[in-house]
Amino acid sequence: MAVSLREYRARIKSTESMKKITRAMELIAASRIIKAQQRAQQAAPYARELTRAVSALATYSDADHPLTTEPENPTKAAILVITSDRGLAGAYSSSVLKEGERLAERLREEGKQITTFIAGRKGEAYFRFRNRPVRESWTGFSDQPQYDNAREIGKALIDAFVDEGDEGVDEVHIVYTRFRSMLVQEPHSVRMLPLEVVEGEEKPPEDEVLPLYEFEPSADEVLDALLPKYVQSRIFYALLQASASELAARQKAMKSATDNAEELIKKFTRIANQARQAGITQEISEIVGGVNALADAQAGSE
């Protein structure tokens, strides 16, 4: 019984240590998520105005651009899946990976070959474990993405799209997690290339009149400068949304882990107390039995 009591005390101690860790991670995620939300909100106006400019450019110019040209028979598609670099975020990474698998399956049913791009160590490990090819991957910035990261990713995706060789693709899709609230984060997929006005918070209202633009020096050169920035801004906005979603999921998972640790500590404490009481009761019974046996022996000798 004493050995069992020591085991329970050791479990209580280890659970208390884990509780301190999960509680600290919960507080860290809670402190970072406010900044992540603010960054996503601050990026929204720029993305919205850039979308308005692209919409006007697509509406009022007849220029053809590689990023806006719809191929007649698309046979290759690229998918960028944005996951996290670290775990302990519940089902965050697994949910977006499942959404990516569903998108890939739908594209395969349309007869398209899939090329995969990954952002985040979790997605990289997922495909490496299954021996699936990945064209390119980026890691180390999932919780605090910078615009330079989006620029690098956007350049790789645009290069793959405009490549007319065997390594080129006809479509580019992105899969990420949209931040709705602290309790709701949903995986989302959208086609990025060929360029189209993406439905979402940045899309101008249907009844809004787009401004008229004069293109200098020409519509083609404006497209050359504007469309890559549009793609990069969309990727950056997706990275910010994914960052806020990751921190919210981590905070929720760590709070759940902390609550479970508290319940385990209560359970082990109750069992340890019962074991201690049982041990004391057994020792008292043994002492009383020994005293009674000694008394009976003395009475028999008399």
One Martini backbone bead per residue (centre of mass of N, CA, C, O) as a GRO file, in nm:
protein
  302
    1MET     BB    1   0.056   0.063  -0.019
    2ALA     BB    2   0.304   0.257  -0.006
    3VAL     BB    3   0.381   0.231  -0.305
    4SER     BB    4   0.114   0.344  -0.417
    5LEU     BB    5   0.138   0.620  -0.282
    6ARG     BB    6   0.397   0.708  -0.426
    7GLU     BB    7   0.283   0.697  -0.711
    8TYR     BB    8   0.062   0.911  -0.674
    9ARG     BB    9   0.253   1.141  -0.593
   10ALA     BB   10   0.411   1.136  -0.860
   11ARG     BB   11   0.168   1.201  -1.042
   12ILE     BB   12   0.095   1.468  -0.915
   13LYS     BB   13   0.363   1.609  -0.975
   14SER     BB   14   0.365   1.573  -1.286
   15THR     BB   15   0.089   1.711  -1.336
   16GLU     BB   16   0.169   1.986  -1.219
   17SER     BB   17   0.388   2.040  -1.428
   18MET     BB   18   0.204   2.030  -1.678
   19LYS     BB   19   0.014   2.256  -1.587
   20LYS     BB   20   0.224   2.483  -1.598
   21ILE     BB   21   0.281   2.458  -1.900
   22THR     BB   22  -0.008   2.490  -2.017
   23ARG     BB   23  -0.062   2.760  -1.881
   24ALA     BB   24   0.167   2.918  -2.015
   25MET     BB   25   0.076   2.863  -2.311
   26GLU     BB   26  -0.198   2.996  -2.282
   27LEU     BB   27  -0.092   3.284  -2.212
   28ILE     BB   28   0.080   3.325  -2.463
   29ALA     BB   29  -0.147   3.294  -2.671
   30ALA     BB   30  -0.328   3.521  -2.553
   31SER     BB   31  -0.113   3.752  -2.601
   32ARG     BB   32  -0.075   3.701  -2.924
   33ILE     BB   33  -0.365   3.713  -3.052
   34ILE     BB   34  -0.413   4.015  -3.050
   35LYS     BB   35  -0.191   4.087  -3.254
   36ALA     BB   36  -0.291   3.900  -3.480
   37GLN     BB   37  -0.564   4.038  -3.519
   38GLN     BB   38  -0.455   4.320  -3.583
   39ARG     BB   39  -0.295   4.241  -3.837
   40ALA     BB   40  -0.539   4.135  -3.998
   41GLN     BB   41  -0.702   4.402  -3.987
   42GLN     BB   42  -0.478   4.586  -4.116
   43ALA     BB   43  -0.468   4.416  -4.395
   44ALA     BB   44  -0.757   4.449  -4.513
   45PRO     BB   45  -0.761   4.731  -4.657
   46TYR     BB   46  -0.540   4.670  -4.862
   47ALA     BB   47  -0.678   4.424  -4.990
   48ARG     BB   48  -0.936   4.573  -5.071
   49GLU     BB   49  -0.811   4.796  -5.257
   50LEU     BB   50  -0.662   4.599  -5.442
   51THR     BB   51  -0.917   4.460  -5.542
   52ARG     BB   52  -1.043   4.708  -5.670
   53ALA     BB   53  -0.818   4.757  -5.875
   54VAL     BB   54  -0.834   4.481  -6.015
   55SER     BB   55  -1.129   4.501  -6.098
   56ALA     BB   56  -1.097   4.752  -6.275
   57LEU     BB   57  -0.878   4.639  -6.460
   58ALA     BB   58  -1.052   4.394  -6.563
   59THR     BB   59  -1.291   4.578  -6.673
   60TYR     BB   60  -1.120   4.836  -6.837
   61SER     BB   61  -0.938   4.614  -6.971
   62ASP     BB   62  -0.785   4.423  -7.262
   63ALA     BB   63  -0.560   4.288  -7.128
   64ASP     BB   64  -0.321   4.036  -7.146
   65HIS     BB   65  -0.237   3.793  -6.889
   66PRO     BB   66  -0.097   3.522  -6.745
   67LEU     BB   67  -0.267   3.552  -6.465
   68THR     BB   68  -0.563   3.579  -6.643
   69THR     BB   69  -0.535   3.321  -6.804
   70GLU     BB   70  -0.743   3.076  -6.930
   71PRO     BB   71  -0.719   2.761  -6.973
   72GLU     BB   72  -0.863   2.525  -7.166
   73ASN     BB   73  -0.686   2.253  -7.051
   74PRO     BB   74  -0.650   2.173  -6.745
   75THR     BB   75  -0.386   1.944  -6.585
   76LYS     BB   76  -0.257   2.138  -6.361
   77ALA     BB   77  -0.208   2.160  -5.997
   78ALA     BB   78  -0.164   2.380  -5.724
   79ILE     BB   79  -0.093   2.343  -5.363
   80LEU     BB   80  -0.132   2.548  -5.077
   81VAL     BB   81  -0.038   2.457  -4.743
   82ILE     BB   82  -0.133   2.591  -4.425
   83THR     BB   83   0.050   2.548  -4.137
   84SER     BB   84   0.224   2.455  -3.861
   85ASP     BB   85   0.522   2.436  -3.664
   86ARG     BB   86   0.349   2.359  -3.417
   87GLY     BB   87   0.195   2.214  -3.171
   88LEU     BB   88  -0.055   2.221  -2.942
   89ALA     BB   89  -0.348   2.282  -3.142
   90GLY     BB   90  -0.498   2.043  -3.189
   91ALA     BB   91  -0.688   2.039  -3.505
   92TYR     BB   92  -0.557   2.243  -3.695
   93SER     BB   93  -0.371   2.088  -3.900
   94SER     BB   94  -0.562   1.849  -3.968
   95SER     BB   95  -0.789   2.019  -4.096
   96VAL     BB   96  -0.624   2.147  -4.332
   97LEU     BB   97  -0.527   1.874  -4.448
   98LYS     BB   98  -0.809   1.766  -4.514
   99GLU     BB   99  -0.882   1.993  -4.709
  100GLY     BB  100  -0.650   1.932  -4.904
  101GLU     BB  101  -0.741   1.642  -4.973
  102ARG     BB  102  -1.015   1.718  -5.091
  103LEU     BB  103  -0.910   1.899  -5.314
  104ALA     BB  104  -0.727   1.691  -5.453
  105GLU     BB  105  -0.951   1.489  -5.518
  106ARG     BB  106  -1.119   1.680  -5.695
  107LEU     BB  107  -0.895   1.735  -5.906
  108ARG     BB  108  -0.850   1.440  -5.990
  109GLU     BB  109  -1.141   1.399  -6.099
  110GLU     BB  110  -1.063   1.626  -6.330
  111GLY     BB  111  -0.761   1.533  -6.434
  112LYS     BB  112  -0.540   1.639  -6.226
  113GLN     BB  113  -0.233   1.731  -6.138
  114ILE     BB  114  -0.038   1.738  -5.835
  115THR     BB  115   0.110   2.018  -5.664
  116THR     BB  116   0.304   2.071  -5.368
  117PHE     BB  117   0.276   2.319  -5.113
  118ILE     BB  118   0.446   2.424  -4.805
  119ALA     BB  119   0.342   2.565  -4.479
  120GLY     BB  120   0.497   2.408  -4.240
  121ARG     BB  121   0.599   2.142  -4.045
  122LYS     BB  122   0.344   1.965  -4.031
  123GLY     BB  123   0.306   1.930  -4.337
  124GLU     BB  124   0.586   1.824  -4.398
  125ALA     BB  125   0.564   1.569  -4.215
  126TYR     BB  126   0.313   1.446  -4.347
  127PHE     BB  127   0.443   1.396  -4.634
  128ARG     BB  128   0.702   1.250  -4.549
  129PHE     BB  129   0.569   1.005  -4.404
  130ARG     BB  130   0.410   0.938  -4.698
  131ASN     BB  131   0.596   0.983  -4.947
  132ARG     BB  132   0.538   1.276  -5.061
  133PRO     BB  133   0.562   1.512  -5.282
  134VAL     BB  134   0.744   1.832  -5.264
  135ARG     BB  135   0.833   2.116  -5.412
  136GLU     BB  136   0.786   2.328  -5.162
  137SER     BB  137   0.906   2.478  -4.848
  138TRP     BB  138   0.797   2.657  -4.542
  139THR     BB  139   0.952   2.774  -4.234
  140GLY     BB  140   0.932   2.961  -3.909
  141PHE     BB  141   0.631   3.163  -3.936
  142SER     BB  142   0.333   3.089  -3.839
  143ASP     BB  143   0.293   3.297  -3.581
  144GLN     BB  144   0.495   3.531  -3.749
  145PRO     BB  145   0.433   3.668  -4.022
  146GLN     BB  146   0.577   3.803  -4.317
  147TYR     BB  147   0.594   3.961  -4.618
  148ASP     BB  148   0.845   3.810  -4.718
  149ASN     BB  149   0.712   3.533  -4.711
  150ALA     BB  150   0.489   3.597  -4.921
  151ARG     BB  151   0.681   3.675  -5.149
  152GLU     BB  152   0.824   3.403  -5.176
  153ILE     BB  153   0.575   3.232  -5.231
  154GLY     BB  154   0.458   3.392  -5.469
  155LYS     BB  155   0.697   3.353  -5.661
  156ALA     BB  156   0.680   3.043  -5.679
  157LEU     BB  157   0.387   3.030  -5.789
  158ILE     BB  158   0.423   3.210  -6.038
  159ASP     BB  159   0.647   3.049  -6.173
  160ALA     BB  160   0.477   2.789  -6.201
  161PHE     BB  161   0.250   2.920  -6.378
  162VAL     BB  162   0.441   3.050  -6.618
  163ASP     BB  163   0.542   2.779  -6.674
  164GLU     BB  164   0.577   2.587  -6.989
  165GLY     BB  165   0.673   2.338  -6.874
  166ASP     BB  166   0.673   2.053  -6.682
  167GLU     BB  167   0.664   2.243  -6.406
  168GLY     BB  168   0.403   2.350  -6.476
  169VAL     BB  169   0.090   2.525  -6.414
  170ASP     BB  170  -0.272   2.607  -6.434
  171GLU     BB  171  -0.310   2.608  -6.116
  172VAL     BB  172  -0.384   2.787  -5.796
  173HIS     BB  173  -0.404   2.683  -5.460
  174ILE     BB  174  -0.540   2.764  -5.129
  175VAL     BB  175  -0.485   2.645  -4.784
  176TYR     BB  176  -0.663   2.760  -4.496
  177THR     BB  177  -0.734   2.939  -4.189
  178ARG     BB  178  -1.011   3.093  -4.072
  179PHE     BB  179  -1.088   3.372  -3.869
  180ARG     BB  180  -1.375   3.422  -3.672
  181SER     BB  181  -1.301   3.326  -3.373
  182MET     BB  182  -1.210   3.194  -3.073
  183LEU     BB  183  -1.409   2.933  -3.153
  184VAL     BB  184  -1.375   2.990  -3.476
  185GLN     BB  185  -1.205   2.773  -3.717
  186GLU     BB  186  -1.180   2.750  -4.075
  187PRO     BB  187  -1.128   2.574  -4.339
  188HIS     BB  188  -0.987   2.700  -4.657
  189SER     BB  189  -1.049   2.732  -5.013
  190VAL     BB  190  -0.866   2.883  -5.299
  191ARG     BB  191  -0.833   3.037  -5.602
  192MET     BB  192  -0.559   3.222  -5.741
  193LEU     BB  193  -0.489   3.067  -6.015
  194PRO     BB  194  -0.626   3.227  -6.206
  195LEU     BB  195  -0.725   3.532  -6.176
  196GLU     BB  196  -0.957   3.625  -5.914
  197VAL     BB  197  -1.214   3.739  -5.746
  198VAL     BB  198  -1.235   3.699  -5.417
  199GLU     BB  199  -1.435   3.575  -5.196
  200GLY     BB  200  -1.504   3.809  -4.929
  201GLU     BB  201  -1.415   4.077  -4.733
  202GLU     BB  202  -1.270   4.225  -4.999
  203LYS     BB  203  -1.520   4.245  -5.155
  204PRO     BB  204  -1.702   4.434  -5.332
  205PRO     BB  205  -1.989   4.551  -5.366
  206GLU     BB  206  -2.224   4.508  -5.610
  207ASP     BB  207  -2.333   4.829  -5.598
  208GLU     BB  208  -2.053   4.923  -5.655
  209VAL     BB  209  -1.868   5.172  -5.801
  210LEU     BB  210  -1.611   5.176  -5.999
  211PRO     BB  211  -1.338   5.326  -6.068
  212LEU     BB  212  -1.169   5.521  -6.289
  213TYR     BB  213  -0.890   5.447  -6.509
  214GLU     BB  214  -0.559   5.548  -6.588
  215PHE     BB  215  -0.301   5.406  -6.785
  216GLU     BB  216   0.039   5.425  -6.669
  217PRO     BB  217   0.169   5.358  -6.957
  218SER     BB  218   0.011   5.071  -6.929
  219ALA     BB  219  -0.180   4.801  -6.871
  220ASP     BB  220   0.043   4.588  -6.880
  221GLU     BB  221   0.239   4.723  -6.673
  222VAL     BB  222   0.037   4.734  -6.443
  223LEU     BB  223  -0.005   4.431  -6.426
  224ASP     BB  224   0.289   4.351  -6.370
  225ALA     BB  225   0.284   4.510  -6.087
  226LEU     BB  226   0.001   4.428  -5.948
  227LEU     BB  227  -0.052   4.117  -5.946
  228PRO     BB  228   0.176   4.016  -5.761
  229LYS     BB  229   0.078   4.187  -5.518
  230TYR     BB  230  -0.194   4.050  -5.495
  231VAL     BB  231  -0.096   3.767  -5.435
  232GLN     BB  232   0.077   3.841  -5.187
  233SER     BB  233  -0.154   3.964  -5.017
  234ARG     BB  234  -0.324   3.706  -5.003
  235ILE     BB  235  -0.112   3.534  -4.863
  236PHE     BB  236  -0.067   3.718  -4.618
  237TYR     BB  237  -0.359   3.705  -4.518
  238ALA     BB  238  -0.359   3.398  -4.479
  239LEU     BB  239  -0.127   3.392  -4.272
  240LEU     BB  240  -0.271   3.568  -4.059
  241GLN     BB  241  -0.517   3.389  -4.023
  242ALA     BB  242  -0.356   3.136  -3.942
  243SER     BB  243  -0.219   3.256  -3.694
  244ALA     BB  244  -0.474   3.321  -3.529
  245SER     BB  245  -0.584   3.031  -3.537
  246GLU     BB  246  -0.349   2.891  -3.396
  247LEU     BB  247  -0.362   3.048  -3.125
  248ALA     BB  248  -0.656   2.978  -3.060
  249ALA     BB  249  -0.617   2.670  -3.060
  250ARG     BB  250  -0.396   2.664  -2.842
  251GLN     BB  251  -0.552   2.794  -2.614
  252LYS     BB  252  -0.780   2.585  -2.609
  253ALA     BB  253  -0.602   2.333  -2.566
  254MET     BB  254  -0.455   2.432  -2.303
  255LYS     BB  255  -0.708   2.468  -2.133
  256SER     BB  256  -0.798   2.175  -2.150
  257ALA     BB  257  -0.536   2.059  -2.027
  258THR     BB  258  -0.556   2.208  -1.756
  259ASP     BB  259  -0.830   2.094  -1.670
  260ASN     BB  260  -0.741   1.796  -1.680
  261ALA     BB  261  -0.516   1.824  -1.469
  262GLU     BB  262  -0.699   1.903  -1.235
  263GLU     BB  263  -0.866   1.643  -1.237
  264LEU     BB  264  -0.626   1.449  -1.190
  265ILE     BB  265  -0.536   1.566  -0.920
  266LYS     BB  266  -0.799   1.506  -0.773
  267LYS     BB  267  -0.802   1.205  -0.824
  268PHE     BB  268  -0.520   1.132  -0.701
  269THR     BB  269  -0.575   1.254  -0.423
  270ARG     BB  270  -0.811   1.074  -0.348
  271ILE     BB  271  -0.662   0.803  -0.382
  272ALA     BB  272  -0.431   0.867  -0.184
  273ASN     BB  273  -0.609   0.905   0.064
  274GLN     BB  274  -0.730   0.622   0.057
  275ALA     BB  275  -0.459   0.475   0.079
  276ARG     BB  276  -0.373   0.601   0.348
  277GLN     BB  277  -0.619   0.510   0.512
  278ALA     BB  278  -0.580   0.210   0.459
  279GLY     BB  279  -0.299   0.193   0.585
  280ILE     BB  280  -0.377   0.288   0.868
  281THR     BB  281  -0.593   0.074   0.921
  282GLN     BB  282  -0.403  -0.168   0.892
  283GLU     BB  283  -0.205  -0.090   1.118
  284ILE     BB  284  -0.411  -0.084   1.345
  285SER     BB  285  -0.503  -0.376   1.313
  286GLU     BB  286  -0.224  -0.501   1.367
  287ILE     BB  287  -0.186  -0.384   1.651
  288VAL     BB  288  -0.444  -0.496   1.777
  289GLY     BB  289  -0.383  -0.793   1.713
  290GLY     BB  290  -0.114  -0.803   1.870
  291VAL     BB  291  -0.226  -0.729   2.147
  292ASN     BB  292  -0.431  -0.961   2.166
  293ALA     BB  293  -0.225  -1.190   2.137
  294LEU     BB  294  -0.054  -1.113   2.383
  295ALA     BB  295  -0.282  -1.134   2.590
  296ASP     BB  296  -0.353  -1.429   2.535
  297ALA     BB  297  -0.072  -1.541   2.609
  298GLN     BB  298  -0.064  -1.443   2.901
  299ALA     BB  299  -0.328  -1.583   2.995
  300GLY     BB  300  -0.228  -1.877   2.931
  301SER     BB  301   0.025  -1.876   3.126
  302GLU     BB  302  -0.159  -1.839   3.390
   0.00000   0.00000   0.00000
